[in-house]
Amino acid sequence: MIRFQRKYLMAMLIGLLLGATAQADPQLPSLFSDGMVIQRQLPVHVWGKADPKETILVTFRGESKSTAADTLGRWQLFLSPGEAGGPFELTIRGKSTRVIRNVLVGDIWVASGQSNMEWPMRNVANAAAEIAAAKYPNIRLLIVKRAFADYPMDDASVVPWTDCNPDSVKEFSAVAYFFAREIQSKEKIPLGLIDSTWGGTPGEAWVSLKSLSADAALMPIFAARASMMEHHSDVLLQQQKANQEREAARAAGRPIPPPEWHREPGAWAPAGLYNAMISPLTPFPIRGAIWYQGESNSPLTRATSYERVFKTLIRDWRENWGEGDFPFFFVQLANFRSTPAEDWAEIREAQRKTLELQNTEMAVTIDIGGPEELHPANKQDVGLRLALAARAIAYGEHLEYSGPLFRQVTHEEHALRVWFDHASSGLVAKQGELRGFEIAGADHNFVTAQAHIEGATVLVSAPTVDTPVYVRYGWENSPECNLYNRDGLPASPFRSSR
């Protein structure tokens, strides 16, 4: 009996020691795993948790540095920047050792937004062939799982890094994949893509609470949140009733009604997605971001504030990443009929005006998809147009990367002349007469205009408007408009004044 007790006590002691050792292993964020990509030409940031005051030694590309965990167990250090290459090993030594293998150094792009950025490869046009051809070992993919939080998180739940192959790409953002495929084919460097998306979510959910609350003009966001939550109990009862009706239909052998879409309260909370899906990424150096969102901000009660929300988001991310004005490229909303309760034209204008921020560029997609397609299947051209912007702005290639953008309007007798940037090659109307222009006098009563291309300008007039003052183009949820530059890129919808 005594011998048994001694063995039992010894086993307990060994177990406790082993447990203590296991807990003392240096802990790394989920962004660190085999197959990862590290941003080139920037200091290599490595961070994590360990026992308080534990010494940590990190080795990468022949360089070693050490640090000690603070009293809360947090530690971080920076290694020297380097050029693209690999594979390498990253070694972290504390009371135990962890080795991360098959590490590439290249450019990392964060892809974020709602469903059109989230839209997976399995749903795109010509999906089977595109997926079968997706064999790019130097493009690495990481997916941040859907989550929301009340405060900024230190880590995120992810699908770990993997090379781009037909299996891994099926559920990955199609826009991000086509963007990266184009960049990789031109730049010949490793690329890391981080897919952090959630369909049906508003822009303010992706902005930190600190930045939102710093702008008094954004207070209506919090009023909208209060209104949403005030009636959430009704939504829960409606969901319960709908579930019961579906179960009754199933039991009776009747067709089962499809479930209705409802907003997830946590995913609509101001800063909720930033806290869980962006904040954990901000210590990780990146090359830039691509963004596709705005549909959920199109209701009339939200659309007019989107310009301020979107500009705040970009400034917020840049401040929290601490890399200056890194490239931020985004997709302007495509055409969609929607309903009179939504104003997609207002969102497109907000996106166009966001180009006032440095190092931003916009992929115009007004010609992609159709009026009934909330999620256009042609994500190839979306990714390609984002890549054109990146090739020009981020990688310094000399190429035309944008369709015509409204610059200014000048007044002529009974007409207005519209001037454009990105029109040096000339303007063209595709598929017939130029369409989509409207003009108005001082009364803002817009009527369809006669529009004629003259070099890099468009002259607009209407017999019922003797003294035109304002002009707009493509100003509908799903407009008919056909102005392009001779490089084949569509003009952005715009208005000359509110």
For each residue, the residues with C-beta under 8 A, 3 or more apart:
1: 4 5
2: 5 6
3: 6 7
4: 1 7 8
5: 1 2 8 9
6: 2 3 9 10
7: 3 4 10 11
8: 4 5 11 12
9: 5 6 12 13
10: 6 7 13 14
11: 7 8 14 15
12: 8 9 15 16
13: 9 10 16 17
14: 10 11 17 18
15: 11 12 18 19
16: 12 13 19 20
17: 13 14 20 21
18: 14 15 21 22
19: 15 16 22 23
20: 16 17 23 24
21: 17 18 24 25 95 96
22: 18 19 25
23: 19 20 51
24: 20 21 50 51 54 94 95 96
25: 21 22 50 94 95 96 98
26: 48 49 50 54 56 75 92 93 94 95 96 98
27: 48 49 50
28: 31 32 46 47 48 92 98 100
29: 32 47 48 154 155 156 280 283 284
30: 33 155 156 157 158 160 280
31: 28 36 142 156 158 280 281 284
32: 28 29 36 46 48 90 100
33: 30 36 100 160 161
34: 100 101 102 103 160 161
35: 101 102 103 140 160 161 162 163
36: 31 32 33 100 103 104 140 142 161 192
37: 103 104 105 106 107 108 140 161 190 191 192
38: 44 90 103 104 105 106 108 285
39: 42 44 105 106 107 108 192 284 285 286 287
40: 81 82 83 84 105 106 107 189
41: 81 82 83
42: 39 81 285 323
43: 78 79 80 81 285
44: 38 39 60 78 79 80 81 82 285
45: 76 77 78 283 284 285
46: 28 32 58 60 76 77 78 79 90 92
47: 28 29 74 75 76 77 283
48: 26 27 28 29 32 56 74 75 76 92
49: 26 27 69 73 74 75
50: 24 25 26 27 54 56 69 73 75 94 95
51: 23 24 54 69 73 94 95
52: 69 70 71 72 73
53: 68 69 70 71
54: 24 26 50 51 68 69 73 75 94 95
55: 66 67 68 94
56: 26 48 50 66 67 68 69 75 77 92 93 94
57: 64 65 66 92 93 94
58: 46 64 65 66 77 79 90 91 92 93
59: 62 63 64 90 91 93
60: 44 46 63 79 88 89 90 91 103
61: 79 82 88
62: 59
63: 59 60 79 80
64: 57 58 59
65: 57 58 77 78 79
66: 55 56 57 58 77
67: 55 56 75 76 77
68: 53 54 55 56 75
69: 49 50 51 52 53 54 56 72 73 74 75
70: 52 53 73 74 75
71: 52 53
72: 52 69
73: 49 50 51 52 54 69 70
74: 47 48 49 69 70
75: 26 47 48 49 50 54 56 67 68 69 70
76: 45 46 47 48 67 283
77: 45 46 47 56 58 65 66 67
78: 43 44 45 46 65
79: 43 44 46 58 60 61 63 65
80: 43 44 63
81: 40 41 42 43 44
82: 40 41 44 61 85 105
83: 40 41 105
84: 40 104 105 106 107 189 190
85: 82 88 104 105 190
86: 102 103 104 105 106 190
87: 101 102 103 104
88: 60 61 85 103 104 105
89: 60 99 100 101 103
90: 32 38 46 58 59 60 99 100 103
91: 58 59 60 97 98 99 100
92: 26 28 46 48 56 57 58 97 98 99 100
93: 26 56 57 58 59 96 97 98
94: 24 25 26 50 51 54 55 56 57 97
95: 21 24 25 26 50 51 54
96: 21 24 25 26 93
97: 91 92 93 94
98: 25 26 28 91 92 93
99: 89 90 91 92
100: 28 32 33 34 36 89 90 91 92 103
101: 34 35 87 89
102: 34 35 86 87
103: 34 35 36 37 38 60 86 87 88 89 90 100
104: 36 37 38 84 85 86 87 88 138 140 190 192
105: 37 38 39 40 82 83 84 85 86 88 190
106: 37 38 39 40 84 86 138 189 190 191 192
107: 37 39 40 84 183 187 189 190 191 192 287
108: 37 38 39 191 192 193 194 284 285 286 287
109: 176 179 180 191 192 193 194 286 287 288 289 290
110: 194 196 281 286 288 289 290
111: 117 173 175 176 179 193 194 195 196 197 289 290 291
112: 117 196 197 206 277 278 289 290 291 293
113: 116 117 118 197 206 291 292 293 331
114: 117 118 197 198 199 200 201 292 293 294 295 296
115: 118 119 197 199 200 295 374 375
116: 113 119 175 292 293 295 331 334 375 376 379 382
117: 111 112 113 114 173 175 176 197 290 291 292 293 331
118: 113 114 115 173 195 197 198 199
119: 115 116 123 124 173 174 175 375 379
120: 123 170 171 172 173 174
121: 124 127 130 131 134 169 170 171 172 174 177
122: 127 131 170 171
123: 119 120 127 174 375 377
124: 119 121 127 130 174 377 378 379 380
125: 377 378 379 380
126: 129 130
127: 121 122 123 124 130 131
128: 131 132
129: 126 132 133
130: 121 124 126 127 133 134 380
131: 121 122 127 128 134 166 169 170
132: 128 129 166
133: 129 130
134: 121 130 131 164 165 166 169 177 181
135: 164 165 166
136: 139 163 164 165 180 181 184
137: 163 164 165
138: 104 106 163 184 189 190 191
139: 136 163 164 177 180 181 184 190 191 192 193
140: 35 36 37 104 161 162 163 164 190 191 192 193
141: 161 162 163 164 168 169 172 193 195
142: 31 36 158 159 160 161 162 192 193 194 195
143: 158 159 171 172 194 195 196
144: 147 156 157 158 194 195 196 277 280 281
145: 156 157 158 159
146: 198 267 277
147: 144 153 156 157 273 276 277
148: 205 264 266 267 269 272 273 275 276 277
149: 152 153 272 275 276
150: 269 272 275
151: 275
152: 149 208 274 275 279
153: 147 149 156 275 276 279 280
154: 29 280
155: 29 30 280
156: 29 30 31 144 145 147 153 196 276 277 280 281
157: 30 144 145 147
158: 30 31 142 143 144 145
159: 142 143 145 162
160: 30 33 34 35 142
161: 33 34 35 36 37 140 141 142 192
162: 35 140 141 142 159 165 168
163: 35 136 137 138 139 140 141 168
164: 134 135 136 137 139 140 141 168 169 172 177 180
165: 134 135 136 137 162 168 169
166: 131 132 134 135 169 170
167: 170
168: 141 162 163 164 165 172
169: 121 131 134 141 164 165 166 172 177
170: 120 121 122 131 166 167
171: 120 121 122 143
172: 120 121 141 143 164 168 169 176 177 193 195
173: 111 117 118 119 120 176 177 193 195 197
174: 119 120 121 123 124 177 178 379 383
175: 111 116 117 119 178 179 290 292 331 379 382 383 386
176: 109 111 117 172 173 179 180 193 195 290 383
177: 121 134 139 164 169 172 173 174 180 181 193 383
178: 174 175 181 182 379 380 382 383 384 387
179: 109 111 175 176 182 183 290 383 384 386 387 390
180: 109 136 139 164 176 177 183 184 191 193 383
181: 134 136 139 177 178 184 185 383
182: 178 179 185 186 383 384 387 391
183: 107 179 180 186 187 191 387 390 391 395
184: 136 138 139 180 181 187 188 189 191
185: 181 182 188
186: 182 183 391 395 397
187: 107 183 184 395
188: 184 185
189: 40 84 106 107 138 184
190: 37 84 85 86 104 105 106 107 138 139 140
191: 37 106 107 108 109 138 139 140 180 183 184
192: 36 37 39 104 106 107 108 109 139 140 142 161
193: 108 109 111 139 140 141 142 172 173 176 177 180
194: 108 109 110 111 142 143 144 281 286
195: 111 118 141 142 143 144 172 173 176
196: 110 111 112 143 144 156 277 278 281
197: 111 112 113 114 115 117 118 173
198: 114 118 146 201 205 267 273 277
199: 114 115 118
200: 114 115 261 263 264 267 295 296
201: 114 198 205 206 267 268 273 293 296
202: 205 268 296 297 302 309
203: 206 207 293 294 296 297 306 309 310 313
204: 207 212 218 221 270 271 309
205: 148 198 201 202 267 268 269 270 271 272 273 274
206: 112 113 201 203 273 274 277 278 293 313
207: 203 204 211 212 270 271 274 309 312 313 316
208: 152 211 212 271 274 275 279 316 320
209: 212 213 270 271 274 275
210: 213 214 316
211: 207 208 214 215 312 313 315 316 319
212: 204 207 208 209 215 218 221 222 270 271 312
213: 209 210 218
214: 210 211
215: 211 212 218 308 312
216: 219
217: 305 308
218: 204 212 213 215 221 222 305 308 309 312
219: 216 222 223
220: 223 224 305
221: 204 212 218 224 225 270 305 309
222: 212 218 219 225 226 270
223: 219 220 226 227
224: 220 221 227 228 301 302
225: 221 222 228 229 268 269 270
226: 222 223 229 230
227: 223 224 230 231
228: 224 225 231 232 263 265 268
229: 225 226 232 265
230: 226 227
231: 227 228 234 235
232: 228 229 235 236 265
233: 236 237
234: 231 237 238
235: 231 232 238 239 262
236: 232 233 239 240
237: 233 234 240 241
238: 234 235 241 242 260 262
239: 235 236 242 243 260 262
240: 236 237 243 244
241: 237 238 244 245
242: 238 239 245 246 257 259 260
243: 239 240 246 247
244: 240 241 247 248
245: 241 242 248 249 257
246: 242 243 249 250 256 257 259
247: 243 244 250 251
248: 244 245 251 252
249: 245 246 252 254 255 256 257
250: 246 247 253 254 256
251: 247 248
252: 248 249
253: 250
254: 249 250
255: 249
256: 246 249 250
257: 242 245 246 249
258:
259: 242 246
260: 238 239 242
261: 200
262: 235 238 239
263: 200 228 267 268
264: 148 200 267 268
265: 228 229 232 268 269
266: 148 269 272
267: 146 148 198 200 201 205 263 264 272 273
268: 201 202 205 225 228 263 264 265 272
269: 148 150 205 225 265 266 272
270: 204 205 207 209 212 221 222 225
271: 204 205 207 208 209 212 274 275
272: 148 149 150 205 266 267 268 269 275 276
273: 147 148 198 201 205 206 267 276 277 278
274: 152 205 206 207 208 209 271 277 278 279 316
275: 148 149 150 151 152 153 208 209 271 272 278 279
276: 147 148 149 153 156 272 273 279 280
277: 112 144 146 147 148 156 196 198 206 273 274 280 281
278: 112 196 206 273 274 275 281 282 317 320
279: 152 153 208 274 275 276 282 320
280: 29 30 31 144 153 154 155 156 276 277 283
281: 31 110 144 156 194 196 277 278 284 286
282: 278 279 317 320 321 322
283: 29 45 47 76 280
284: 29 31 39 45 108 281
285: 38 39 42 43 44 45 108 321 323
286: 39 108 109 110 194 281 289 321 323 326
287: 39 107 108 109 326 327 394
288: 109 110 326 327 328 329 390 394
289: 109 110 111 112 286 317 326 327 328 329
290: 109 110 111 112 117 175 176 179 329 330 331 386 390
291: 111 112 113 117 328 329 330 331
292: 113 114 116 117 175 330 331 382
293: 112 113 114 116 117 201 203 206 296 297 330
294: 114 203 297 298 306 310 333 347 350 351
295: 114 115 116 200 298 333 336 344 347 374
296: 114 200 201 202 203 293 302
297: 202 203 293 294 302 303 305 306 309 347
298: 294 295 302 303 333 338 342 343 344 346 347
299: 302 303 341 342 343
300: 303 341 342 343
301: 224
302: 202 224 296 297 298 299 305 306
303: 297 298 299 300 306 342 343 346 347 350
304: 346
305: 217 218 220 221 297 302 308 309
306: 203 294 297 302 303 309 310 346 347 350
307: 310 311 349 350 353 354
308: 215 217 218 305 311 312
309: 202 203 204 207 218 221 297 305 306 312 313
310: 203 294 306 307 313 314 350 351 354
311: 307 308 314 315 354 356 357
312: 207 211 212 215 218 308 309 315 316
313: 203 206 207 211 309 310 316 317
314: 310 311 317 318 328 354 357 360
315: 211 311 312 318 319 357
316: 207 208 210 211 274 312 313 319 320
317: 278 282 289 313 314 320 321 328
318: 314 315 321 323 324 325 326 328
319: 211 315 316 322
320: 208 278 279 282 316 317
321: 282 285 286 317 318 326
322: 282 319
323: 42 285 286 318 326
324: 318
325: 318 357 358 359
326: 286 287 288 289 318 321 323 359
327: 287 288 289 359 360 361 390 393 394
328: 288 289 291 314 317 318 357 359 360
329: 288 289 290 291 360 361 362 363 386 389 390 393
330: 290 291 292 293 351 354 360 361 362 363
331: 113 116 117 175 290 291 292 362 363 365 382 385 386
332: 348 351 352 362 363 364 365 366 492 493
333: 294 295 298 336 344 347 348 351 365
334: 116 365 366 368 369 373 376
335: 344 366 367 368 369 370 371 477 478 479
336: 295 333 344 369 371 372 373 374 477 478
337: 371 372 477 478
338: 298 342 344 477 478
339: 342
340:
341: 299 300
342: 298 299 300 303 338 339 477
343: 298 299 300 303 346 347 477
344: 295 298 333 335 336 338 347 348 476 477 478
345: 348 349 474 475 476 477 479 493
346: 298 303 304 306 343 349 350
347: 294 295 297 298 303 306 333 343 344 350 351
348: 332 333 344 345 351 352 366 474 492 493
349: 307 345 346 352 353 493 494 495
350: 294 303 306 307 310 346 347 353 354
351: 294 310 330 332 333 347 348 354 362
352: 332 348 349 355 362 405 406 492 493 494
353: 307 349 350 356
354: 307 310 311 314 330 350 351 357 360 362
355: 352 360 361 362 405
356: 311 353
357: 311 314 315 325 328 354 360
358: 325
359: 325 326 327 328 393
360: 314 327 328 329 330 354 355 357
361: 327 329 330 355 389 392 393 401 402
362: 329 330 331 332 351 352 354 355 389 402 492
363: 329 330 331 332 382 385 386 388 389
364: 332 367 385 402 403 489 490 491 492
365: 331 332 333 334 368 369 376 381 382 385 490
366: 332 334 335 348 474 479 481 490 492 493
367: 335 364 482 490
368: 334 335 365 376 378 381 382
369: 334 335 336 365 373 376 377 378
370: 335 373 376
371: 335 336 337 478
372: 336 337
373: 334 336 369 370 376 377
374: 115 295 336
375: 115 116 119 123
376: 116 334 365 368 369 370 373 379 382
377: 123 124 125 369 373
378: 124 125 368 369 381 382
379: 116 119 124 125 174 175 178 376 382 383
380: 124 125 130 178 383 384
381: 365 368 378 384 385
382: 116 175 178 292 331 363 365 368 376 378 379 385 386
383: 174 175 176 177 178 179 180 181 182 379 380 386 387
384: 178 179 182 380 381 387 388
385: 331 363 364 365 381 382 388 389 489
386: 175 179 290 329 331 363 382 383 389 390
387: 178 179 182 183 383 384 390 391
388: 363 384 385 391 392 399 400 401 402 489
389: 329 361 362 363 385 386 392 393 394 401 402
390: 179 183 288 290 327 329 386 387 393 394 395
391: 182 183 186 387 388 394 395 397 399 401
392: 361 388 389 395 396 397 398 399 401
393: 327 329 359 361 389 390 401
394: 287 288 327 389 390 391
395: 183 186 187 390 391 392
396: 392
397: 186 391 392
398: 392
399: 388 391 392
400: 388 422 425 485 487 489
401: 361 388 389 391 392 393 489
402: 361 362 364 388 389 405 421 422 489
403: 364 422 484 485 489 490 491 492
404: 420 421 422 423 427 483 484 485 489 491 492
405: 352 355 402 420 421 422 491 492 494
406: 352 409 418 419 420 421 473 492 494 496
407: 419 420 421
408: 418 419
409: 406 416 417 418 419 471 496
410: 416 417 419
411: 416 417 468
412: 415 416 417 459
413:
414: 461 466 467 468
415: 412 459 460 461 468
416: 409 410 411 412 439 459 460 461 468 469 471 496
417: 409 410 411 412 454 457 458 459 460
418: 406 408 409 437 457 458 459 460 471 473 496
419: 406 407 408 409 410 456 457
420: 404 405 406 407 423 427 456 457 458 485 491
421: 402 404 405 406 407
422: 400 402 403 404 405 485 489
423: 404 420 426 427 456 457 485
424: 456
425: 400 485 486 487
426: 423 455 456 485 486
427: 404 420 423 453 455 456 457 458 483 484 485 486 491
428: 453 483 484 485 486
429: 432 433 434 435 453 482 483 484
430: 482 484
431: 482
432: 429 435 482
433: 429
434: 429 437 451 452 453 458 482 483
435: 429 432 451 480 481 482
436: 451 473 474 479 480 481 482 483 493
437: 418 434 448 449 451 458 460 471 472 473
438: 446 447 448 449 471 472 473 475
439: 416 446 447 449 460 461 462 465 468 470 471 472
440: 443 444 445 446 447 465 468 469 470 471
441: 444 445 465 466 467 468 469 470
442: 467 469
443: 440
444: 440 441 470
445: 440 441
446: 438 439 440 470 472 475
447: 438 439 440 462 464 465
448: 437 438 462
449: 437 438 439 460 461 462 465 471
450: 460 461 462
451: 434 435 436 437 458 459 460
452: 434 458 459 460
453: 427 428 429 434 457 458 483
454: 417 457 458 459
455: 426 427
456: 419 420 423 424 426 427
457: 417 418 419 420 423 427 453 454
458: 417 418 420 427 434 437 451 452 453 454 483
459: 412 415 416 417 418 451 452 454
460: 415 416 417 418 437 439 449 450 451 452 468 471
461: 414 415 416 439 449 450 465 468
462: 439 447 448 449 450 465 468
463:
464: 447
465: 439 440 441 447 449 461 462 468
466: 414 441
467: 414 441 442
468: 411 414 415 416 439 440 441 460 461 462 465 471
469: 416 440 441 442 497
470: 439 440 441 444 446 495 496 497
471: 409 416 418 437 438 439 440 449 460 468 495 496
472: 437 438 439 446 475 493 494 495 496
473: 406 418 436 437 438 481 483 491 493 494 495
474: 345 348 366 436 479 481 491 492 493 494
475: 345 438 446 472 479 493 495
476: 344 345 479
477: 335 336 337 338 342 343 344 345
478: 335 336 337 338 344 371
479: 335 345 366 436 474 475 476 493
480: 435 436
481: 366 435 436 473 474 490 491 493
482: 367 429 430 431 432 434 435 436
483: 404 427 428 429 434 436 453 458 473 490 491
484: 403 404 427 428 429 430 487 488 489 490 491
485: 400 403 404 420 422 423 425 426 427 428 488 489 491
486: 425 426 427 428
487: 400 425 484
488: 484 485
489: 364 385 388 400 401 402 403 404 422 484 485
490: 364 365 366 367 403 481 483 484
491: 364 403 404 405 420 427 473 474 481 483 484 485
492: 332 348 352 362 364 366 403 404 405 406 474
493: 332 345 348 349 352 366 436 472 473 474 475 479 481
494: 349 352 405 406 472 473 474
495: 349 470 471 472 473 475 498
496: 406 409 416 418 470 471 472
497: 469 470
498: 495
